[in-house]
């Protein structure tokens, strides 16, 4: 994780469909000048929490991922039901922000993880 002193207000979670795409994104954060000084957290599997600006930069680079917004103050009735049925999880980033994520089937193939039924 890049350790920021000021946590951005517009954080998003980018969920990648393959570990290959995730590693490519992490490499950009570490090595590309355009991503310099952008805070990020890679502690959630197949995901990076980052400011909205960074998701736009990654999309311009051709990376594919789903963007999730932070969880509001309370869960909806539907979200409570999904958690009870173990169809979703709550993830808390190192920034202290929580995200609601539906579970997706993963497979290990060709040295990396991929979301089942998605091209990796």
Order of alpha helices (4+ residues) and beta strands (2+ residues): beta-alpha-beta-beta-alpha-beta-alpha-beta-beta-beta-beta
